[in-house]
Amino acid sequence: MRWMMMAAALAANGAAAAQTPVTAPGQNQQAAQRAGDYPFQLFVPLGYDVDTRVRWPLMIFLHGSGERGADLAQVTKWGPPHVIAAHPGTPMLIVSPQLEAGGDWDVAKLDRLLADVRKRYRIDDTRLYLTGLSLGGMATWRWALARPGLFAAIAPVAAMTPTQDACRLKDLPVWAFHGDDDGAVPVRGDFEMVEAIRACGGSVKPRLTVYPAMDHFSWVPAYDDPAFWRWIGEQRRPSPAR
């Protein structure tokens, strides 16, 4: 029910011009747990403290190259940490780490971050979700390929990745998004990966949404789509993450 209410609110409010950082109720900045690791924005939903027996879904969001640096507020310019500013009841925790200036996502560091969050918060280990845009979308593919038994679903946006290991994801719910006029990361990147996974004949068919006449900023309609949030909320692993 909470997922349906959030989706309806998104549909009613429409897309925001998300080019500046936002402050979301329940969202706060967290320092890196150890030297060299990622600091992150943490969103804790309303209701988290009501019943300490309840475990919550967790979404990891990986930003693009434009939000790298030492100002954590920049992470909230786009994607889930921007969307939830208007929806503090969103029924999941959202962790949005930040890359250093000029850096690229490191799967080992992301593994450590996720392990720390799972220890500190009441996380439902059957409902770990991963999404990212552009550079973060590429890392979404890469992390999922490295740890295919970890996530309940992934959603790369405006991304690409080599396809040789695509069958590792044949049983993982995947929904990729891309603009067909993307001059920065050609749409064939996500298209070829989704087609490679589909050819593996897994238990679930990967999805690809291509936006007509859309440039690299396909993450704006992707994350503002109520269907995306409904789909995420429906995904659950049959057994806890490995």
Helices and strands as residue ranges (DSSP letters): H 2-13, E 27-30, E 40-43, E 56-62, G 65-67, G 72-77, H 80-83, G 84-86, E 93-97, H 107-120, E 123-133, H 135-146, E 153-157, G 166-169, E 175-179, H 188-198, E 207-211, H 219-223, H 226-234
